[in-house]
Amino acid sequence: MRLKIYTDGASWGNPGPAAIGAVIKDEQQKYLVRISRYIGQSTNNQAEYQAVIAAFKAAIKFKPTEVILYLDSELVARQLAGIYRVKSLSLLPLYTEAARLSKECANLSIVHVKRAKNTEADALATAALKKFSGR
């Protein structure tokens, strides 16, 4: 099974109230999982990682043969791809967990996309923030 994962983290303030959004689809673009969750106080980069972690955990249950991860965080995409080093001590545990889970995702490809190509995950993260804040 080939999975497409779209993730996004959002934070109002840096740090501030934060939430994650993720969508997992199969080869036929059928929705398998939607995640929209408030995560408490976090930086935007921490929220981005938490979205990836939540999505990987959900995806692994499907035992995929291929996974394509789409995210609009250039930093997280490049760190997970091994292009950038993780310098932030606050991101290191999240990176370590995401990297560990990524090893369980067969044939993983990481694709950095513009925010406009990640609207579903963005909307899920924003909805969780709005629900929490009552906006």
RAPE-V723938 format. One line per field, one symbol per residue. psi: psi as a letter, one per 30 degrees, with the letter a starting at -180 (. if undefined). burial: # if it has 16 or more other C-alpha atoms within 10 Angstrom, else .. Layout:
psi: ???
burial: ???
//
This chain:
psi: kkkkkklkkkkjlilaklllkkkklaeggkkekkkjkkgaklleeeeeeeeeeeeeeeeeffhlfkkjkklgjeeeeeeefgekljfkfffeeeeeeeeeefffjkhkkkjkllefgheeeeeeeeeeeeeefg.
burial: .##########.....##########.......######.################.###...#..#######.######.....#....#..##..##.##.##..#.####....############..#...
//
